[in-house]
Amino acid sequence: MGAGHDHHGGLAAAHAGRRHRGRLWLALALLGTFMVIEALAAWWTGSLALLSDAAHMATDVLGIGMALAAIHAATAAATRGKAHRTFGLYRLEVLAALANAVLLFGVATFVLIEALRRIGNPPEVLGGPMLVVATAGLGANLVAFALLRAGAKESLNVRGAYLEVLGDLLSSAGVIVAAVVILLTDWWYADALVALAVALFILPRTWSLGRAALRVLVQAAPTHVPVPEVRAALAAVPGVRDVHDLHVWTLTSGMEVASAHLRIDAADHLAEVLATAQAVLREQYGIDHATLQLEPADTGRCSAAQW
């Protein structure tokens, strides 16, 4: 005997993404413009630090673009209710976040290697133009940072773009410092050292984002949901004799899902046990979507899955 709990979390998530779509478009246009400016300026001045900032900004643009694409796909899927996509397209957001992390890791690795090479033989860099462009880039990043801040609390993918802009903001500040040092002292090492620092700053944050996305894709239990405690809490529900085949995973940002088999004392307690178990999952662990199969003890125990 089975019972499920449906919800409108998918539509809610799609609407949440839609709320931030305008800000994402503004951030995309702003960063895309300055990405081109910084890339051209890096070629003109010979600055690796400026090039690293431009490359980092390019991943920002890609990340925001993928966030917009994921929001559009999820919204369309939630609205149309495709029969063959019973969970919609919410995982596109997580895939985009993982792709974002891989791209950012590649950029950071390239800058790291090039910075180490330049430390041995630093080329001459034009500090004046470098300073002007880096200052403008810092301003663009500050605006984008403010635009993405609210959405980062609701979406893993927007959070990825937000973290990249944060890193880019700090790297722009570093480029400004390097430009000032070069202008005042002609110490060309400053450019490579700042580029090296930017790469080392990016790598651990990229690892954290990639790991979070992979946890969702492999359907690992959310870190804030202790599965043994969930099992014990369900077993403590009055009328429940046994809990088996318990699974907890994340569908996409802020959407935790659970399924379980509950062996109960008698079928006439089904509605009461179901309501209580759903309340436990919702109120104690924030799981709004739970599919619970209730099995009266006198009907025999079902075979637990061996995976």
FITORGU-187017 format. One record per residue (C-alpha): residue in three letters; y, x, z. Coordinates in Angstrom, 3 decimals. Last residue first. Layout:
N
ALA; Y; X; Z
...
//
This chain:
307
TRP; -1.249; 21.308; -3.780
GLN; -4.404; 19.668; -2.396
ALA; -3.108; 16.088; -2.412
ALA; -4.275; 14.043; 0.555
SER; -7.135; 11.613; -0.090
CYS; -6.350; 8.162; 1.226
ARG; -7.434; 7.192; 4.712
GLY; -9.316; 3.952; 5.187
THR; -8.170; 0.341; 4.907
ASP; -8.180; -0.200; 8.679
ALA; -5.493; 2.435; 9.192
PRO; -2.930; 0.560; 7.101
GLU; -1.442; 2.911; 4.470
LEU; 2.315; 3.000; 3.925
GLN; 3.613; 4.974; 0.928
LEU; 7.180; 6.159; 1.437
THR; 9.615; 7.033; -1.356
ALA; 12.792; 8.378; 0.195
HIS; 16.268; 8.510; -1.316
ASP; 19.000; 8.622; 1.316
ILE; 17.930; 11.878; 2.959
GLY; 20.739; 12.933; 5.312
TYR; 18.361; 14.479; 7.847
GLN; 18.793; 12.523; 11.074
GLU; 20.431; 9.316; 9.828
ARG; 18.763; 8.919; 6.423
LEU; 15.299; 10.219; 7.231
VAL; 15.118; 8.366; 10.548
ALA; 16.529; 5.176; 9.001
GLN; 13.885; 5.260; 6.272
ALA; 11.147; 5.631; 8.881
THR; 12.537; 2.697; 10.891
ALA; 12.772; 0.389; 7.877
LEU; 9.267; 1.276; 6.695
VAL; 7.734; 0.847; 10.154
GLU; 9.315; -2.604; 10.587
ALA; 8.324; -3.802; 7.109
LEU; 4.720; -2.585; 7.456
HIS; 3.947; -3.864; 10.932
ASP; 1.670; -6.674; 9.650
ALA; -0.336; -4.039; 7.765
ALA; -1.660; -2.514; 10.967
ASP; -1.714; 0.797; 12.804
ILE; 0.058; 2.910; 10.187
ARG; -0.847; 5.880; 7.995
LEU; 2.355; 7.205; 6.435
HIS; 2.283; 8.898; 3.024
ALA; 5.404; 10.864; 2.133
SER; 8.185; 11.330; -0.418
ALA; 11.590; 12.902; 0.014
VAL; 14.773; 13.433; -2.007
GLU; 17.997; 15.297; -1.245
MET; 21.023; 14.637; -3.451
GLY; 24.046; 16.682; -2.316
SER; 23.997; 18.968; -5.349
THR; 20.995; 18.213; -7.535
LEU; 17.486; 16.815; -7.094
THR; 16.831; 18.640; -3.844
TRP; 13.349; 18.651; -2.336
VAL; 11.237; 17.210; 0.474
HIS; 7.504; 16.539; 0.180
LEU; 5.168; 15.031; 2.778
ASP; 1.614; 14.462; 1.569
HIS; 0.553; 13.506; 5.110
VAL; 1.878; 11.676; 8.153
ASP; -0.468; 10.093; 10.709
ARG; -0.678; 7.307; 13.247
VAL; 2.640; 5.543; 12.618
GLY; 3.193; 2.313; 14.613
PRO; 6.296; 3.502; 16.445
VAL; 7.977; 6.342; 14.491
ALA; 6.984; 9.631; 16.163
ALA; 4.968; 10.735; 13.120
LEU; 8.131; 10.425; 11.017
ALA; 10.053; 12.674; 13.416
ALA; 7.182; 15.179; 13.557
ARG; 7.025; 15.425; 9.757
VAL; 10.798; 15.821; 9.532
GLU; 10.665; 18.516; 12.189
PRO; 7.990; 20.400; 10.259
VAL; 10.130; 20.048; 7.078
PRO; 13.283; 21.584; 8.543
VAL; 16.079; 20.210; 6.275
HIS; 19.138; 22.493; 6.186
THR; 17.468; 25.041; 3.887
PRO; 16.614; 22.335; 1.367
ALA; 12.861; 22.178; 0.645
ALA; 11.858; 24.135; -2.430
GLN; 11.764; 22.185; -5.672
VAL; 11.363; 25.288; -7.875
LEU; 14.588; 24.312; -9.665
VAL; 16.504; 23.624; -6.447
ARG; 15.555; 26.940; -4.863
LEU; 16.401; 28.652; -8.163
ALA; 19.964; 27.289; -8.061
ALA; 20.515; 28.555; -4.513
ARG; 19.064; 31.967; -5.424
GLY; 21.332; 32.243; -8.459
LEU; 24.425; 31.411; -6.390
SER; 23.543; 33.924; -3.669
TRP; 22.699; 36.670; -6.188
THR; 26.000; 36.116; -7.992
ARG; 27.825; 36.402; -4.699
PRO; 26.022; 39.683; -3.979
LEU; 26.934; 41.105; -7.436
ILE; 30.609; 40.128; -7.720
PHE; 32.074; 42.358; -5.000
LEU; 30.221; 45.441; -6.243
ALA; 31.550; 44.803; -9.749
VAL; 35.118; 44.366; -8.488
ALA; 34.888; 47.587; -6.442
LEU; 33.723; 49.533; -9.499
ALA; 36.583; 48.140; -11.601
VAL; 38.991; 49.152; -8.821
LEU; 37.549; 52.654; -8.792
ALA; 37.718; 52.954; -12.590
ASP; 41.418; 52.054; -12.713
ALA; 42.386; 54.110; -9.655
TYR; 40.857; 57.251; -11.182
TRP; 43.835; 57.475; -13.538
TRP; 46.125; 58.873; -10.810
ASP; 49.425; 58.879; -12.719
THR; 51.132; 58.711; -9.278
LEU; 53.587; 55.800; -9.213
LEU; 52.578; 53.891; -12.344
ILE; 48.877; 54.590; -11.812
VAL; 49.025; 53.429; -8.188
VAL; 50.904; 50.268; -9.190
ALA; 48.375; 49.493; -11.913
ALA; 45.458; 50.021; -9.516
VAL; 47.008; 47.650; -6.959
ILE; 47.576; 45.023; -9.651
VAL; 43.986; 45.435; -10.831
GLY; 42.790; 44.837; -7.286
ALA; 44.787; 41.620; -7.028
SER; 43.227; 40.509; -10.308
SER; 39.795; 41.348; -8.855
LEU; 40.516; 39.168; -5.841
LEU; 41.425; 36.198; -8.014
ASP; 38.428; 36.854; -10.244
GLY; 36.126; 36.718; -7.240
LEU; 37.636; 33.423; -6.171
VAL; 37.471; 32.176; -9.766
GLU; 33.782; 33.060; -9.822
LEU; 33.210; 31.291; -6.542
TYR; 34.907; 28.142; -7.884
ALA; 32.846; 28.221; -11.089
GLY; 29.658; 28.358; -9.028
ARG; 30.937; 25.670; -6.663
VAL; 31.579; 23.488; -9.694
ASN; 27.880; 23.898; -10.486
LEU; 26.732; 23.262; -6.945
SER; 28.877; 20.122; -6.777
GLU; 30.493; 18.263; -3.885
LYS; 32.405; 20.883; -1.869
ALA; 33.285; 22.896; -4.990
GLY; 35.057; 19.824; -6.409
ALA; 37.843; 20.069; -3.818
ARG; 38.533; 23.765; -4.450
LEU; 38.475; 23.665; -8.237
LEU; 42.163; 22.962; -8.938
ALA; 43.413; 25.277; -6.182
PHE; 41.359; 28.186; -7.510
ALA; 42.541; 27.442; -11.061
VAL; 46.197; 27.714; -9.934
LEU; 45.555; 30.932; -8.014
ASN; 43.594; 32.321; -10.956
ALA; 46.468; 31.744; -13.341
GLY; 48.894; 33.476; -10.970
LEU; 46.567; 36.460; -10.626
GLY; 46.323; 36.662; -14.411
ALA; 50.114; 36.804; -14.694
THR; 50.138; 39.694; -12.216
ALA; 47.323; 41.453; -14.091
VAL; 49.224; 41.102; -17.372
VAL; 52.429; 42.637; -16.006
LEU; 50.652; 45.431; -14.119
MET; 48.535; 46.486; -17.102
PRO; 51.619; 46.477; -19.328
GLY; 53.209; 49.011; -16.969
GLY; 50.146; 51.119; -16.067
LEU; 49.154; 52.270; -19.560
VAL; 45.825; 54.030; -18.874
GLU; 44.774; 57.599; -19.605
PRO; 41.023; 58.144; -19.607
PRO; 38.995; 58.979; -16.454
ASN; 36.232; 61.566; -16.999
GLY; 33.643; 61.563; -14.211
ILE; 34.915; 58.289; -12.769
ARG; 34.666; 56.814; -16.244
ARG; 30.863; 56.810; -16.299
LEU; 30.637; 55.155; -12.891
ALA; 33.092; 52.484; -14.043
GLU; 31.080; 51.857; -17.214
ILE; 27.872; 51.337; -15.241
LEU; 29.484; 48.977; -12.734
VAL; 31.352; 47.069; -15.446
PHE; 28.114; 46.458; -17.341
THR; 26.265; 45.377; -14.178
ALA; 29.037; 42.972; -13.202
VAL; 29.034; 41.365; -16.646
GLY; 25.252; 40.936; -16.628
PHE; 25.272; 39.418; -13.130
LEU; 27.997; 36.991; -14.203
LEU; 25.914; 35.833; -17.134
VAL; 22.821; 35.347; -14.953
ALA; 24.813; 33.433; -12.317
ASN; 26.322; 31.124; -14.921
ALA; 22.916; 30.431; -16.405
LEU; 21.733; 29.447; -12.917
ALA; 24.749; 27.165; -12.390
ALA; 24.177; 25.552; -15.787
LEU; 20.532; 24.910; -14.912
VAL; 21.650; 23.328; -11.629
GLU; 24.083; 20.979; -13.366
LEU; 21.503; 20.126; -15.998
ARG; 19.247; 19.020; -13.120
TYR; 21.256; 15.804; -12.878
LEU; 20.050; 14.572; -16.257
GLY; 18.737; 11.167; -15.187
PHE; 16.061; 10.942; -12.494
THR; 13.962; 8.386; -14.404
ARG; 14.546; 10.159; -17.680
HIS; 12.105; 8.333; -20.005
ALA; 13.624; 4.925; -19.240
LYS; 17.168; 6.137; -19.932
GLY; 19.581; 4.541; -17.471
ARG; 22.607; 4.395; -19.770
THR; 25.220; 4.924; -17.069
ALA; 23.329; 7.527; -15.086
ALA; 22.439; 9.422; -18.249
ALA; 26.013; 9.362; -19.543
THR; 27.399; 10.513; -16.207
ALA; 24.825; 13.278; -15.921
ALA; 25.495; 14.505; -19.454
HIS; 29.285; 14.475; -18.999
ILE; 29.074; 16.190; -15.609
ALA; 26.726; 18.834; -17.063
ALA; 29.031; 19.497; -20.020
LEU; 32.040; 19.803; -17.712
ALA; 30.178; 22.204; -15.432
MET; 29.032; 24.184; -18.465
GLY; 32.648; 24.585; -19.589
ILE; 33.703; 25.541; -16.070
GLY; 31.033; 28.228; -15.961
LEU; 31.810; 29.514; -19.428
VAL; 35.521; 29.778; -18.631
ASP; 34.796; 31.513; -15.340
THR; 32.371; 33.804; -17.162
ALA; 35.226; 34.741; -19.495
MET; 37.458; 35.354; -16.470
HIS; 34.973; 37.947; -15.260
ALA; 35.121; 39.597; -18.662
ALA; 38.928; 39.583; -18.542
ASP; 38.927; 41.015; -15.004
SER; 36.456; 43.699; -16.028
LEU; 38.669; 44.531; -19.027
LEU; 41.685; 44.813; -16.737
ALA; 39.785; 47.203; -14.485
LEU; 38.566; 49.110; -17.536
SER; 42.162; 49.695; -18.628
GLY; 42.712; 51.218; -22.095
THR; 46.200; 49.703; -22.253
TRP; 45.904; 47.984; -25.623
TRP; 42.216; 47.021; -25.402
ALA; 42.710; 45.750; -21.850
ALA; 45.814; 43.826; -22.978
LEU; 43.840; 42.074; -25.705
ALA; 41.119; 41.099; -23.232
GLU; 43.715; 40.037; -20.656
ILE; 45.525; 37.737; -23.103
VAL; 42.272; 36.192; -24.342
MET; 41.090; 35.483; -20.794
PHE; 44.569; 34.216; -19.938
THR; 44.278; 31.376; -22.419
GLY; 40.735; 30.469; -21.414
LEU; 41.728; 30.522; -17.743
LEU; 44.468; 27.940; -18.244
ALA; 42.543; 25.688; -20.614
LEU; 39.420; 25.672; -18.420
ALA; 41.397; 25.108; -15.212
LEU; 43.120; 22.093; -16.773
TRP; 39.817; 20.716; -18.045
LEU; 38.212; 21.163; -14.626
ARG; 41.095; 19.360; -12.956
GLY; 40.675; 16.400; -15.287
ARG; 36.904; 16.296; -14.680
HIS; 37.179; 16.278; -10.897
ARG; 36.833; 12.524; -10.369
ARG; 34.168; 12.408; -13.075
GLY; 31.955; 14.666; -11.020
ALA; 32.186; 12.314; -8.062
HIS; 31.421; 9.395; -10.406
ALA; 28.271; 11.167; -11.569
ALA; 27.284; 11.897; -7.996
ALA; 27.780; 8.257; -7.049
LEU; 25.765; 7.131; -10.052
GLY; 22.902; 9.333; -8.979
GLY; 23.244; 8.324; -5.334
HIS; 22.728; 4.676; -6.207
HIS; 19.696; 4.140; -4.008
ASP; 16.015; 3.185; -4.074
HIS; 13.650; 3.145; -1.127
GLY; 9.974; 2.822; -1.861
ALA; 6.940; 1.018; -0.498
GLY; 3.267; 1.567; -1.022
MET; 0.000; 0.000; 0.000
//
